[in-house]
């Protein structure tokens, strides 16, 4: 991922919607956690994009979620659980 891809506009000119890479940088999470959070129902893209489409997220919603400690805890737990399941599958093989 290039530095240009994850650069965000400064807060004075914050865009109304962000793509997945920008969302990951904005929320300080890994880009690979975005689909995990979507599947867990903790993050919702705008509209109804098909699985292979670019997903956009509302900046105002991301600001709200980022200030919600309970949501942050649930999101963190969802990513941990995903890693635990993924590692358990590897160990079972």
PyMOL Python script that loads the backbone (N, CA, C, O; Angstrom):
from pymol import cmd

cmd.read_pdbstr("""\
ATOM      1  N   UNK A   1       0.859  -1.161   0.000  1.00  0.00           N
ATOM      2  CA  UNK A   1       0.000   0.000   0.000  1.00  0.00           C
ATOM      3  C   UNK A   1       0.910   1.230   0.000  1.00  0.00           C
ATOM      4  O   UNK A   1       1.761   1.381   0.876  1.00  0.00           O
ATOM      5  N   UNK A   2       0.727   2.083  -0.964  1.00  0.00           N
ATOM      6  CA  UNK A   2       1.574   3.266  -1.066  1.00  0.00           C
ATOM      7  C   UNK A   2       1.122   4.344  -0.093  1.00  0.00           C
ATOM      8  O   UNK A   2      -0.020   4.349   0.366  1.00  0.00           O
ATOM      9  N   UNK A   3       2.031   5.250   0.212  1.00  0.00           N
ATOM     10  CA  UNK A   3       1.686   6.356   1.111  1.00  0.00           C
ATOM     11  C   UNK A   3       0.598   7.228   0.518  1.00  0.00           C
ATOM     12  O   UNK A   3      -0.227   7.772   1.252  1.00  0.00           O
ATOM     13  N   UNK A   4       0.583   7.371  -0.797  1.00  0.00           N
ATOM     14  CA  UNK A   4      -0.444   8.182  -1.445  1.00  0.00           C
ATOM     15  C   UNK A   4      -1.825   7.583  -1.263  1.00  0.00           C
ATOM     16  O   UNK A   4      -2.807   8.310  -1.121  1.00  0.00           O
ATOM     17  N   UNK A   5      -1.904   6.258  -1.266  1.00  0.00           N
ATOM     18  CA  UNK A   5      -3.197   5.585  -1.160  1.00  0.00           C
ATOM     19  C   UNK A   5      -3.832   5.775   0.205  1.00  0.00           C
ATOM     20  O   UNK A   5      -5.057   5.780   0.324  1.00  0.00           O
ATOM     21  N   UNK A   6      -3.004   5.932   1.244  1.00  0.00           N
ATOM     22  CA  UNK A   6      -3.581   6.027   2.575  1.00  0.00           C
ATOM     23  C   UNK A   6      -3.596   7.452   3.116  1.00  0.00           C
ATOM     24  O   UNK A   6      -4.047   7.682   4.238  1.00  0.00           O
ATOM     25  N   UNK A   7      -3.112   8.400   2.338  1.00  0.00           N
ATOM     26  CA  UNK A   7      -3.151   9.777   2.809  1.00  0.00           C
ATOM     27  C   UNK A   7      -4.596  10.253   2.891  1.00  0.00           C
ATOM     28  O   UNK A   7      -5.403  10.020   1.992  1.00  0.00           O
ATOM     29  N   UNK A   8      -4.887  10.910   3.970  1.00  0.00           N
ATOM     30  CA  UNK A   8      -6.213  11.465   4.173  1.00  0.00           C
ATOM     31  C   UNK A   8      -6.137  12.973   4.032  1.00  0.00           C
ATOM     32  O   UNK A   8      -5.108  13.576   4.339  1.00  0.00           O
ATOM     33  N   UNK A   9      -7.208  13.582   3.575  1.00  0.00           N
ATOM     34  CA  UNK A   9      -7.219  15.040   3.574  1.00  0.00           C
ATOM     35  C   UNK A   9      -7.180  15.534   5.013  1.00  0.00           C
ATOM     36  O   UNK A   9      -7.584  14.813   5.925  1.00  0.00           O
ATOM     37  N   UNK A  10      -6.701  16.748   5.227  1.00  0.00           N
ATOM     38  CA  UNK A  10      -6.670  17.248   6.600  1.00  0.00           C
ATOM     39  C   UNK A  10      -8.103  17.431   7.104  1.00  0.00           C
ATOM     40  O   UNK A  10      -9.049  17.474   6.318  1.00  0.00           O
ATOM     41  N   UNK A  11      -8.245  17.537   8.404  1.00  0.00           N
ATOM     42  CA  UNK A  11      -9.578  17.560   9.016  1.00  0.00           C
ATOM     43  C   UNK A  11     -10.438  18.733   8.570  1.00  0.00           C
ATOM     44  O   UNK A  11     -11.664  18.652   8.643  1.00  0.00           O
ATOM     45  N   UNK A  12      -9.829  19.819   8.110  1.00  0.00           N
ATOM     46  CA  UNK A  12     -10.620  20.961   7.637  1.00  0.00           C
ATOM     47  C   UNK A  12     -11.339  20.634   6.330  1.00  0.00           C
ATOM     48  O   UNK A  12     -12.388  21.204   6.031  1.00  0.00           O
ATOM     49  N   UNK A  13     -10.772  19.721   5.559  1.00  0.00           N
ATOM     50  CA  UNK A  13     -11.339  19.378   4.252  1.00  0.00           C
ATOM     51  C   UNK A  13     -11.687  17.894   4.166  1.00  0.00           C
ATOM     52  O   UNK A  13     -11.524  17.276   3.114  1.00  0.00           O
ATOM     53  N   UNK A  14     -12.156  17.332   5.251  1.00  0.00           N
ATOM     54  CA  UNK A  14     -12.465  15.913   5.276  1.00  0.00           C
ATOM     55  C   UNK A  14     -13.603  15.592   4.307  1.00  0.00           C
ATOM     56  O   UNK A  14     -14.621  16.284   4.281  1.00  0.00           O
ATOM     57  N   UNK A  15     -13.423  14.558   3.527  1.00  0.00           N
ATOM     58  CA  UNK A  15     -14.426  14.160   2.540  1.00  0.00           C
ATOM     59  C   UNK A  15     -15.621  13.480   3.206  1.00  0.00           C
ATOM     60  O   UNK A  15     -15.512  12.955   4.314  1.00  0.00           O
ATOM     61  N   UNK A  16     -16.747  13.496   2.523  1.00  0.00           N
ATOM     62  CA  UNK A  16     -17.979  12.920   3.065  1.00  0.00           C
ATOM     63  C   UNK A  16     -17.941  11.397   3.080  1.00  0.00           C
ATOM     64  O   UNK A  16     -18.576  10.766   3.924  1.00  0.00           O
ATOM     65  N   UNK A  17     -17.205  10.810   2.158  1.00  0.00           N
ATOM     66  CA  UNK A  17     -17.098   9.355   2.139  1.00  0.00           C
ATOM     67  C   UNK A  17     -15.656   8.969   1.879  1.00  0.00           C
ATOM     68  O   UNK A  17     -14.904   9.682   1.214  1.00  0.00           O
ATOM     69  N   UNK A  18     -15.290   7.800   2.432  1.00  0.00           N
ATOM     70  CA  UNK A  18     -13.938   7.295   2.315  1.00  0.00           C
ATOM     71  C   UNK A  18     -13.982   5.877   1.779  1.00  0.00           C
ATOM     72  O   UNK A  18     -14.912   5.128   2.079  1.00  0.00           O
ATOM     73  N   UNK A  19     -12.971   5.495   0.974  1.00  0.00           N
ATOM     74  CA  UNK A  19     -12.914   4.111   0.511  1.00  0.00           C
ATOM     75  C   UNK A  19     -12.333   3.242   1.624  1.00  0.00           C
ATOM     76  O   UNK A  19     -12.034   3.745   2.707  1.00  0.00           O
ATOM     77  N   UNK A  20     -12.172   1.961   1.373  1.00  0.00           N
ATOM     78  CA  UNK A  20     -11.733   1.037   2.424  1.00  0.00           C
ATOM     79  C   UNK A  20     -10.330   1.374   2.930  1.00  0.00           C
ATOM     80  O   UNK A  20     -10.095   1.338   4.138  1.00  0.00           O
ATOM     81  N   UNK A  21      -9.403   1.698   2.045  1.00  0.00           N
ATOM     82  CA  UNK A  21      -8.046   2.037   2.474  1.00  0.00           C
ATOM     83  C   UNK A  21      -8.037   3.298   3.332  1.00  0.00           C
ATOM     84  O   UNK A  21      -7.373   3.353   4.367  1.00  0.00           O
ATOM     85  N   UNK A  22      -8.773   4.297   2.897  1.00  0.00           N
ATOM     86  CA  UNK A  22      -8.848   5.540   3.669  1.00  0.00           C
ATOM     87  C   UNK A  22      -9.534   5.302   5.007  1.00  0.00           C
ATOM     88  O   UNK A  22      -9.143   5.877   6.022  1.00  0.00           O
ATOM     89  N   UNK A  23     -10.556   4.454   5.005  1.00  0.00           N
ATOM     90  CA  UNK A  23     -11.267   4.125   6.244  1.00  0.00           C
ATOM     91  C   UNK A  23     -10.342   3.424   7.220  1.00  0.00           C
ATOM     92  O   UNK A  23     -10.335   3.739   8.410  1.00  0.00           O
ATOM     93  N   UNK A  24      -9.556   2.471   6.720  1.00  0.00           N
ATOM     94  CA  UNK A  24      -8.615   1.758   7.578  1.00  0.00           C
ATOM     95  C   UNK A  24      -7.608   2.725   8.194  1.00  0.00           C
ATOM     96  O   UNK A  24      -7.321   2.643   9.388  1.00  0.00           O
ATOM     97  N   UNK A  25      -7.076   3.630   7.396  1.00  0.00           N
ATOM     98  CA  UNK A  25      -6.116   4.610   7.905  1.00  0.00           C
ATOM     99  C   UNK A  25      -6.789   5.551   8.909  1.00  0.00           C
ATOM    100  O   UNK A  25      -6.214   5.871   9.950  1.00  0.00           O
ATOM    101  N   UNK A  26      -7.990   5.984   8.594  1.00  0.00           N
ATOM    102  CA  UNK A  26      -8.729   6.908   9.449  1.00  0.00           C
ATOM    103  C   UNK A  26      -9.042   6.281  10.806  1.00  0.00           C
ATOM    104  O   UNK A  26      -8.930   6.939  11.840  1.00  0.00           O
ATOM    105  N   UNK A  27      -9.435   5.005  10.796  1.00  0.00           N
ATOM    106  CA  UNK A  27      -9.809   4.314  12.030  1.00  0.00           C
ATOM    107  C   UNK A  27      -8.609   3.642  12.708  1.00  0.00           C
ATOM    108  O   UNK A  27      -8.752   3.044  13.774  1.00  0.00           O
ATOM    109  N   UNK A  28      -7.431   3.740  12.090  1.00  0.00           N
ATOM    110  CA  UNK A  28      -6.201   3.135  12.612  1.00  0.00           C
ATOM    111  C   UNK A  28      -6.350   1.624  12.780  1.00  0.00           C
ATOM    112  O   UNK A  28      -6.006   1.061  13.819  1.00  0.00           O
ATOM    113  N   UNK A  29      -6.872   0.981  11.730  1.00  0.00           N
ATOM    114  CA  UNK A  29      -6.997  -0.471  11.706  1.00  0.00           C
ATOM    115  C   UNK A  29      -6.355  -0.988  10.430  1.00  0.00           C
ATOM    116  O   UNK A  29      -6.052  -0.215   9.520  1.00  0.00           O
ATOM    117  N   UNK A  30      -6.152  -2.270  10.367  1.00  0.00           N
ATOM    118  CA  UNK A  30      -5.582  -2.907   9.192  1.00  0.00           C
ATOM    119  C   UNK A  30      -6.639  -2.979   8.094  1.00  0.00           C
ATOM    120  O   UNK A  30      -7.819  -3.189   8.374  1.00  0.00           O
ATOM    121  N   UNK A  31      -6.216  -2.805   6.855  1.00  0.00           N
ATOM    122  CA  UNK A  31      -7.151  -2.892   5.718  1.00  0.00           C
ATOM    123  C   UNK A  31      -7.848  -4.253   5.695  1.00  0.00           C
ATOM    124  O   UNK A  31      -8.994  -4.347   5.255  1.00  0.00           O
ATOM    125  N   UNK A  32      -7.176  -5.305   6.159  1.00  0.00           N
ATOM    126  CA  UNK A  32      -7.771  -6.646   6.168  1.00  0.00           C
ATOM    127  C   UNK A  32      -8.867  -6.798   7.215  1.00  0.00           C
ATOM    128  O   UNK A  32      -9.635  -7.759   7.174  1.00  0.00           O
ATOM    129  N   UNK A  33      -8.946  -5.857   8.154  1.00  0.00           N
ATOM    130  CA  UNK A  33     -10.002  -5.902   9.171  1.00  0.00           C
ATOM    131  C   UNK A  33     -11.325  -5.332   8.671  1.00  0.00           C
ATOM    132  O   UNK A  33     -12.368  -5.574   9.279  1.00  0.00           O
ATOM    133  N   UNK A  34     -11.296  -4.590   7.586  1.00  0.00           N
ATOM    134  CA  UNK A  34     -12.536  -3.987   7.062  1.00  0.00           C
ATOM    135  C   UNK A  34     -13.569  -5.062   6.719  1.00  0.00           C
ATOM    136  O   UNK A  34     -14.701  -4.966   7.192  1.00  0.00           O
ATOM    137  N   UNK A  35     -13.231  -6.095   5.910  1.00  0.00           N
ATOM    138  CA  UNK A  35     -14.242  -7.128   5.617  1.00  0.00           C
ATOM    139  C   UNK A  35     -14.701  -7.881   6.870  1.00  0.00           C
ATOM    140  O   UNK A  35     -15.857  -8.294   6.958  1.00  0.00           O
ATOM    141  N   UNK A  36     -13.810  -8.055   7.822  1.00  0.00           N
ATOM    142  CA  UNK A  36     -14.168  -8.730   9.083  1.00  0.00           C
ATOM    143  C   UNK A  36     -15.234  -7.923   9.810  1.00  0.00           C
ATOM    144  O   UNK A  36     -16.217  -8.482  10.295  1.00  0.00           O
ATOM    145  N   UNK A  37     -15.042  -6.610   9.889  1.00  0.00           N
ATOM    146  CA  UNK A  37     -16.005  -5.750  10.578  1.00  0.00           C
ATOM    147  C   UNK A  37     -17.328  -5.667   9.822  1.00  0.00           C
ATOM    148  O   UNK A  37     -18.390  -5.564  10.437  1.00  0.00           O
ATOM    149  N   UNK A  38     -17.268  -5.711   8.507  1.00  0.00           N
ATOM    150  CA  UNK A  38     -18.498  -5.709   7.712  1.00  0.00           C
ATOM    151  C   UNK A  38     -19.285  -6.991   7.977  1.00  0.00           C
ATOM    152  O   UNK A  38     -20.490  -6.946   8.222  1.00  0.00           O
ATOM    153  N   UNK A  39     -18.591  -8.147   7.928  1.00  0.00           N
ATOM    154  CA  UNK A  39     -19.268  -9.428   8.173  1.00  0.00           C
ATOM    155  C   UNK A  39     -19.846  -9.498   9.584  1.00  0.00           C
ATOM    156  O   UNK A  39     -20.891 -10.111   9.799  1.00  0.00           O
ATOM    157  N   UNK A  40     -19.172  -8.876  10.538  1.00  0.00           N
ATOM    158  CA  UNK A  40     -19.652  -8.887  11.928  1.00  0.00           C
ATOM    159  C   UNK A  40     -20.791  -7.901  12.144  1.00  0.00           C
ATOM    160  O   UNK A  40     -21.378  -7.859  13.225  1.00  0.00           O
ATOM    161  N   UNK A  41     -21.106  -7.110  11.128  1.00  0.00           N
ATOM    162  CA  UNK A  41     -22.193  -6.135  11.252  1.00  0.00           C
ATOM    163  C   UNK A  41     -21.787  -4.887  12.020  1.00  0.00           C
ATOM    164  O   UNK A  41     -22.648  -4.129  12.467  1.00  0.00           O
ATOM    165  N   UNK A  42     -20.500  -4.666  12.176  1.00  0.00           N
ATOM    166  CA  UNK A  42     -20.028  -3.520  12.938  1.00  0.00           C
ATOM    167  C   UNK A  42     -19.683  -2.328  12.059  1.00  0.00           C
ATOM    168  O   UNK A  42     -19.526  -1.214  12.559  1.00  0.00           O
ATOM    169  N   UNK A  43     -19.565  -2.546  10.774  1.00  0.00           N
ATOM    170  CA  UNK A  43     -19.239  -1.481   9.840  1.00  0.00           C
ATOM    171  C   UNK A  43     -20.107  -1.681   8.607  1.00  0.00           C
ATOM    172  O   UNK A  43     -20.164  -2.779   8.055  1.00  0.00           O
ATOM    173  N   UNK A  44     -20.780  -0.623   8.177  1.00  0.00           N
ATOM    174  CA  UNK A  44     -21.684  -0.736   7.033  1.00  0.00           C
ATOM    175  C   UNK A  44     -21.241   0.194   5.918  1.00  0.00           C
ATOM    176  O   UNK A  44     -21.102   1.399   6.128  1.00  0.00           O
ATOM    177  N   UNK A  45     -21.015  -0.368   4.714  1.00  0.00           N
ATOM    178  CA  UNK A  45     -20.687   0.497   3.584  1.00  0.00           C
ATOM    179  C   UNK A  45     -21.932   1.248   3.118  1.00  0.00           C
ATOM    180  O   UNK A  45     -23.061   0.834   3.382  1.00  0.00           O
ATOM    181  N   UNK A  46     -21.707   2.341   2.431  1.00  0.00           N
ATOM    182  CA  UNK A  46     -22.817   3.123   1.880  1.00  0.00           C
ATOM    183  C   UNK A  46     -23.480   2.358   0.740  1.00  0.00           C
ATOM    184  O   UNK A  46     -22.810   1.660  -0.023  1.00  0.00           O
ATOM    185  N   UNK A  47     -24.769   2.491   0.631  1.00  0.00           N
ATOM    186  CA  UNK A  47     -25.508   1.833  -0.438  1.00  0.00           C
ATOM    187  C   UNK A  47     -25.564   0.333  -0.227  1.00  0.00           C
ATOM    188  O   UNK A  47     -25.474  -0.161   0.896  1.00  0.00           O
ATOM    189  N   UNK A  48     -25.714  -0.378  -1.332  1.00  0.00           N
ATOM    190  CA  UNK A  48     -25.710  -1.836  -1.295  1.00  0.00           C
ATOM    191  C   UNK A  48     -24.724  -2.352  -2.341  1.00  0.00           C
ATOM    192  O   UNK A  48     -25.143  -2.880  -3.371  1.00  0.00           O
ATOM    193  N   UNK A  49     -23.428  -2.208  -2.094  1.00  0.00           N
ATOM    194  CA  UNK A  49     -22.452  -2.619  -3.096  1.00  0.00           C
ATOM    195  C   UNK A  49     -22.393  -4.137  -3.224  1.00  0.00           C
ATOM    196  O   UNK A  49     -22.549  -4.863  -2.242  1.00  0.00           O
ATOM    197  N   UNK A  50     -22.167  -4.598  -4.442  1.00  0.00           N
ATOM    198  CA  UNK A  50     -21.980  -6.036  -4.639  1.00  0.00           C
ATOM    199  C   UNK A  50     -20.620  -6.419  -4.051  1.00  0.00           C
ATOM    200  O   UNK A  50     -19.778  -5.551  -3.819  1.00  0.00           O
ATOM    201  N   UNK A  51     -20.406  -7.706  -3.811  1.00  0.00           N
ATOM    202  CA  UNK A  51     -19.180  -8.130  -3.127  1.00  0.00           C
ATOM    203  C   UNK A  51     -17.875  -7.663  -3.779  1.00  0.00           C
ATOM    204  O   UNK A  51     -16.892  -7.428  -3.076  1.00  0.00           O
ATOM    205  N   UNK A  52     -17.849  -7.527  -5.091  1.00  0.00           N
ATOM    206  CA  UNK A  52     -16.604  -7.162  -5.764  1.00  0.00           C
ATOM    207  C   UNK A  52     -16.501  -5.676  -6.091  1.00  0.00           C
ATOM    208  O   UNK A  52     -15.596  -5.278  -6.825  1.00  0.00           O
ATOM    209  N   UNK A  53     -17.391  -4.853  -5.575  1.00  0.00           N
ATOM    210  CA  UNK A  53     -17.359  -3.404  -5.827  1.00  0.00           C
ATOM    211  C   UNK A  53     -16.516  -2.680  -4.777  1.00  0.00           C
ATOM    212  O   UNK A  53     -16.269  -3.188  -3.684  1.00  0.00           O
ATOM    213  N   UNK A  54     -16.090  -1.485  -5.149  1.00  0.00           N
ATOM    214  CA  UNK A  54     -15.418  -0.609  -4.190  1.00  0.00           C
ATOM    215  C   UNK A  54     -16.451  -0.192  -3.151  1.00  0.00           C
ATOM    216  O   UNK A  54     -17.575   0.184  -3.486  1.00  0.00           O
ATOM    217  N   UNK A  55     -16.051  -0.266  -1.895  1.00  0.00           N
ATOM    218  CA  UNK A  55     -16.960   0.100  -0.811  1.00  0.00           C
ATOM    219  C   UNK A  55     -16.556   1.460  -0.258  1.00  0.00           C
ATOM    220  O   UNK A  55     -15.375   1.757  -0.083  1.00  0.00           O
ATOM    221  N   UNK A  56     -17.564   2.270   0.009  1.00  0.00           N
ATOM    222  CA  UNK A  56     -17.356   3.592   0.592  1.00  0.00           C
ATOM    223  C   UNK A  56     -18.064   3.650   1.934  1.00  0.00           C
ATOM    224  O   UNK A  56     -19.076   2.986   2.155  1.00  0.00           O
ATOM    225  N   UNK A  57     -17.504   4.464   2.830  1.00  0.00           N
ATOM    226  CA  UNK A  57     -18.039   4.584   4.183  1.00  0.00           C
ATOM    227  C   UNK A  57     -18.228   6.053   4.509  1.00  0.00           C
ATOM    228  O   UNK A  57     -17.410   6.891   4.128  1.00  0.00           O
ATOM    229  N   UNK A  58     -19.302   6.364   5.210  1.00  0.00           N
ATOM    230  CA  UNK A  58     -19.619   7.746   5.571  1.00  0.00           C
ATOM    231  C   UNK A  58     -18.683   8.228   6.676  1.00  0.00           C
ATOM    232  O   UNK A  58     -18.572   7.601   7.730  1.00  0.00           O
ATOM    233  N   UNK A  59     -18.026   9.330   6.423  1.00  0.00           N
ATOM    234  CA  UNK A  59     -17.080   9.888   7.376  1.00  0.00           C
ATOM    235  C   UNK A  59     -17.757  10.257   8.688  1.00  0.00           C
ATOM    236  O   UNK A  59     -17.185  10.039   9.756  1.00  0.00           O
ATOM    237  N   UNK A  60     -18.965  10.813   8.630  1.00  0.00           N
ATOM    238  CA  UNK A  60     -19.660  11.189   9.873  1.00  0.00           C
ATOM    239  C   UNK A  60     -19.932   9.958  10.736  1.00  0.00           C
ATOM    240  O   UNK A  60     -19.865  10.032  11.963  1.00  0.00           O
ATOM    241  N   UNK A  61     -20.239   8.831  10.100  1.00  0.00           N
ATOM    242  CA  UNK A  61     -20.474   7.597  10.837  1.00  0.00           C
ATOM    243  C   UNK A  61     -19.165   7.085  11.446  1.00  0.00           C
ATOM    244  O   UNK A  61     -19.151   6.601  12.578  1.00  0.00           O
ATOM    245  N   UNK A  62     -18.079   7.191  10.699  1.00  0.00           N
ATOM    246  CA  UNK A  62     -16.781   6.754  11.212  1.00  0.00           C
ATOM    247  C   UNK A  62     -16.353   7.604  12.409  1.00  0.00           C
ATOM    248  O   UNK A  62     -15.786   7.083  13.369  1.00  0.00           O
ATOM    249  N   UNK A  63     -16.622   8.897  12.353  1.00  0.00           N
ATOM    250  CA  UNK A  63     -16.324   9.773  13.486  1.00  0.00           C
ATOM    251  C   UNK A  63     -17.124   9.363  14.715  1.00  0.00           C
ATOM    252  O   UNK A  63     -16.601   9.334  15.830  1.00  0.00           O
ATOM    253  N   UNK A  64     -18.397   9.048  14.499  1.00  0.00           N
ATOM    254  CA  UNK A  64     -19.252   8.627  15.611  1.00  0.00           C
ATOM    255  C   UNK A  64     -18.761   7.303  16.193  1.00  0.00           C
ATOM    256  O   UNK A  64     -18.647   7.160  17.411  1.00  0.00           O
ATOM    257  N   UNK A  65     -18.471   6.339  15.324  1.00  0.00           N
ATOM    258  CA  UNK A  65     -18.010   5.036  15.792  1.00  0.00           C
ATOM    259  C   UNK A  65     -16.666   5.145  16.511  1.00  0.00           C
ATOM    260  O   UNK A  65     -16.440   4.469  17.515  1.00  0.00           O
ATOM    261  N   UNK A  66     -15.781   5.988  16.002  1.00  0.00           N
ATOM    262  CA  UNK A  66     -14.467   6.147  16.606  1.00  0.00           C
ATOM    263  C   UNK A  66     -14.497   6.763  17.992  1.00  0.00           C
ATOM    264  O   UNK A  66     -13.539   6.637  18.755  1.00  0.00           O
ATOM    265  N   UNK A  67     -15.584   7.422  18.314  1.00  0.00           N
ATOM    266  CA  UNK A  67     -15.696   8.016  19.649  1.00  0.00           C
ATOM    267  C   UNK A  67     -16.523   7.144  20.599  1.00  0.00           C
ATOM    268  O   UNK A  67     -16.740   7.516  21.752  1.00  0.00           O
ATOM    269  N   UNK A  68     -16.979   6.002  20.121  1.00  0.00           N
ATOM    270  CA  UNK A  68     -17.783   5.082  20.926  1.00  0.00           C
ATOM    271  C   UNK A  68     -16.884   3.957  21.455  1.00  0.00           C
ATOM    272  O   UNK A  68     -16.496   3.064  20.702  1.00  0.00           O
ATOM    273  N   UNK A  69     -16.565   4.004  22.721  1.00  0.00           N
ATOM    274  CA  UNK A  69     -15.656   3.029  23.322  1.00  0.00           C
ATOM    275  C   UNK A  69     -16.219   1.618  23.242  1.00  0.00           C
ATOM    276  O   UNK A  69     -15.470   0.664  23.029  1.00  0.00           O
ATOM    277  N   UNK A  70     -17.515   1.477  23.407  1.00  0.00           N
ATOM    278  CA  UNK A  70     -18.131   0.141  23.324  1.00  0.00           C
ATOM    279  C   UNK A  70     -17.981  -0.437  21.923  1.00  0.00           C
ATOM    280  O   UNK A  70     -17.678  -1.620  21.772  1.00  0.00           O
ATOM    281  N   UNK A  71     -18.191   0.387  20.896  1.00  0.00           N
ATOM    282  CA  UNK A  71     -18.029  -0.083  19.517  1.00  0.00           C
ATOM    283  C   UNK A  71     -16.573  -0.463  19.267  1.00  0.00           C
ATOM    284  O   UNK A  71     -16.297  -1.497  18.658  1.00  0.00           O
ATOM    285  N   UNK A  72     -15.646   0.364  19.731  1.00  0.00           N
ATOM    286  CA  UNK A  72     -14.229   0.056  19.540  1.00  0.00           C
ATOM    287  C   UNK A  72     -13.863  -1.273  20.193  1.00  0.00           C
ATOM    288  O   UNK A  72     -13.094  -2.053  19.632  1.00  0.00           O
ATOM    289  N   UNK A  73     -14.405  -1.525  21.359  1.00  0.00           N
ATOM    290  CA  UNK A  73     -14.149  -2.787  22.043  1.00  0.00           C
ATOM    291  C   UNK A  73     -14.730  -3.961  21.268  1.00  0.00           C
ATOM    292  O   UNK A  73     -14.070  -4.989  21.115  1.00  0.00           O
ATOM    293  N   UNK A  74     -15.956  -3.820  20.777  1.00  0.00           N
ATOM    294  CA  UNK A  74     -16.585  -4.888  19.996  1.00  0.00           C
ATOM    295  C   UNK A  74     -15.838  -5.129  18.690  1.00  0.00           C
ATOM    296  O   UNK A  74     -15.675  -6.274  18.270  1.00  0.00           O
ATOM    297  N   UNK A  75     -15.383  -4.057  18.046  1.00  0.00           N
ATOM    298  CA  UNK A  75     -14.644  -4.192  16.795  1.00  0.00           C
ATOM    299  C   UNK A  75     -13.313  -4.892  17.031  1.00  0.00           C
ATOM    300  O   UNK A  75     -12.903  -5.749  16.248  1.00  0.00           O
ATOM    301  N   UNK A  76     -12.647  -4.523  18.109  1.00  0.00           N
ATOM    302  CA  UNK A  76     -11.383  -5.166  18.446  1.00  0.00           C
ATOM    303  C   UNK A  76     -11.593  -6.637  18.745  1.00  0.00           C
ATOM    304  O   UNK A  76     -10.820  -7.479  18.287  1.00  0.00           O
ATOM    305  N   UNK A  77     -12.619  -6.957  19.502  1.00  0.00           N
ATOM    306  CA  UNK A  77     -12.914  -8.360  19.817  1.00  0.00           C
ATOM    307  C   UNK A  77     -13.258  -9.154  18.554  1.00  0.00           C
ATOM    308  O   UNK A  77     -12.871 -10.316  18.429  1.00  0.00           O
ATOM    309  N   UNK A  78     -13.979  -8.534  17.622  1.00  0.00           N
ATOM    310  CA  UNK A  78     -14.323  -9.215  16.364  1.00  0.00           C
ATOM    311  C   UNK A  78     -13.067  -9.552  15.568  1.00  0.00           C
ATOM    312  O   UNK A  78     -12.977 -10.632  14.984  1.00  0.00           O
ATOM    313  N   UNK A  79     -12.109  -8.650  15.540  1.00  0.00           N
ATOM    314  CA  UNK A  79     -10.869  -8.932  14.805  1.00  0.00           C
ATOM    315  C   UNK A  79     -10.054 -10.003  15.525  1.00  0.00           C
ATOM    316  O   UNK A  79      -9.457 -10.863  14.879  1.00  0.00           O
ATOM    317  N   UNK A  80     -10.025  -9.957  16.867  1.00  0.00           N
ATOM    318  CA  UNK A  80      -9.331 -11.002  17.619  1.00  0.00           C
ATOM    319  C   UNK A  80      -9.964 -12.368  17.374  1.00  0.00           C
ATOM    320  O   UNK A  80      -9.264 -13.358  17.165  1.00  0.00           O
ATOM    321  N   UNK A  81     -11.281 -12.410  17.402  1.00  0.00           N
ATOM    322  CA  UNK A  81     -11.995 -13.675  17.176  1.00  0.00           C
ATOM    323  C   UNK A  81     -11.710 -14.216  15.782  1.00  0.00           C
ATOM    324  O   UNK A  81     -11.529 -15.420  15.604  1.00  0.00           O
ATOM    325  N   UNK A  82     -11.672 -13.337  14.808  1.00  0.00           N
ATOM    326  CA  UNK A  82     -11.350 -13.751  13.434  1.00  0.00           C
ATOM    327  C   UNK A  82      -9.956 -14.383  13.387  1.00  0.00           C
ATOM    328  O   UNK A  82      -9.760 -15.423  12.758  1.00  0.00           O
ATOM    329  N   UNK A  83      -8.994 -13.747  14.055  1.00  0.00           N
ATOM    330  CA  UNK A  83      -7.622 -14.282  14.094  1.00  0.00           C
ATOM    331  C   UNK A  83      -7.575 -15.624  14.813  1.00  0.00           C
ATOM    332  O   UNK A  83      -6.879 -16.537  14.371  1.00  0.00           O
ATOM    333  N   UNK A  84      -8.308 -15.753  15.916  1.00  0.00           N
ATOM    334  CA  UNK A  84      -8.330 -17.025  16.649  1.00  0.00           C
ATOM    335  C   UNK A  84      -8.860 -18.145  15.768  1.00  0.00           C
ATOM    336  O   UNK A  84      -8.284 -19.233  15.735  1.00  0.00           O
ATOM    337  N   UNK A  85      -9.949 -17.893  15.054  1.00  0.00           N
ATOM    338  CA  UNK A  85     -10.530 -18.917  14.177  1.00  0.00           C
ATOM    339  C   UNK A  85      -9.578 -19.265  13.037  1.00  0.00           C
ATOM    340  O   UNK A  85      -9.417 -20.434  12.686  1.00  0.00           O
ATOM    341  N   UNK A  86      -8.953 -18.249  12.467  1.00  0.00           N
ATOM    342  CA  UNK A  86      -8.022 -18.467  11.376  1.00  0.00           C
ATOM    343  C   UNK A  86      -6.823 -19.293  11.843  1.00  0.00           C
ATOM    344  O   UNK A  86      -6.388 -20.201  11.136  1.00  0.00           O
ATOM    345  N   UNK A  87      -6.292 -18.990  13.013  1.00  0.00           N
ATOM    346  CA  UNK A  87      -5.163 -19.739  13.550  1.00  0.00           C
ATOM    347  C   UNK A  87      -5.553 -21.164  13.937  1.00  0.00           C
ATOM    348  O   UNK A  87      -4.756 -22.088  13.778  1.00  0.00           O
ATOM    349  N   UNK A  88      -6.768 -21.346  14.441  1.00  0.00           N
ATOM    350  CA  UNK A  88      -7.240 -22.678  14.803  1.00  0.00           C
ATOM    351  C   UNK A  88      -7.353 -23.565  13.570  1.00  0.00           C
ATOM    352  O   UNK A  88      -7.062 -24.759  13.635  1.00  0.00           O
ATOM    353  N   UNK A  89      -7.774 -22.990  12.447  1.00  0.00           N
ATOM    354  CA  UNK A  89      -7.864 -23.748  11.199  1.00  0.00           C
ATOM    355  C   UNK A  89      -6.478 -24.193  10.743  1.00  0.00           C
ATOM    356  O   UNK A  89      -6.302 -25.321  10.283  1.00  0.00           O
ATOM    357  N   UNK A  90      -5.492 -23.297  10.874  1.00  0.00           N
ATOM    358  CA  UNK A  90      -4.123 -23.631  10.487  1.00  0.00           C
ATOM    359  C   UNK A  90      -3.570 -24.760  11.346  1.00  0.00           C
ATOM    360  O   UNK A  90      -2.916 -25.670  10.837  1.00  0.00           O
ATOM    361  N   UNK A  91      -3.831 -24.701  12.645  1.00  0.00           N
ATOM    362  CA  UNK A  91      -3.319 -25.708  13.561  1.00  0.00           C
ATOM    363  C   UNK A  91      -3.987 -27.067  13.334  1.00  0.00           C
ATOM    364  O   UNK A  91      -3.379 -28.109  13.578  1.00  0.00           O
ATOM    365  N   UNK A  92      -5.227 -27.053  12.871  1.00  0.00           N
ATOM    366  CA  UNK A  92      -5.957 -28.297  12.641  1.00  0.00           C
ATOM    367  C   UNK A  92      -5.455 -29.039  11.406  1.00  0.00           C
ATOM    368  O   UNK A  92      -5.694 -30.237  11.259  1.00  0.00           O
ATOM    369  N   UNK A  93      -4.775 -28.345  10.536  1.00  0.00           N
ATOM    370  CA  UNK A  93      -4.318 -28.977   9.290  1.00  0.00           C
ATOM    371  C   UNK A  93      -3.064 -29.770   9.483  1.00  0.00           C
ATOM    372  O   UNK A  93      -2.554 -30.361   8.532  1.00  0.00           O
TER     373      UNK A  93
END
""", "prot")
cmd.dss("prot")
cmd.show_as("cartoon", "prot")
cmd.util.cbc("prot")
cmd.orient("prot")
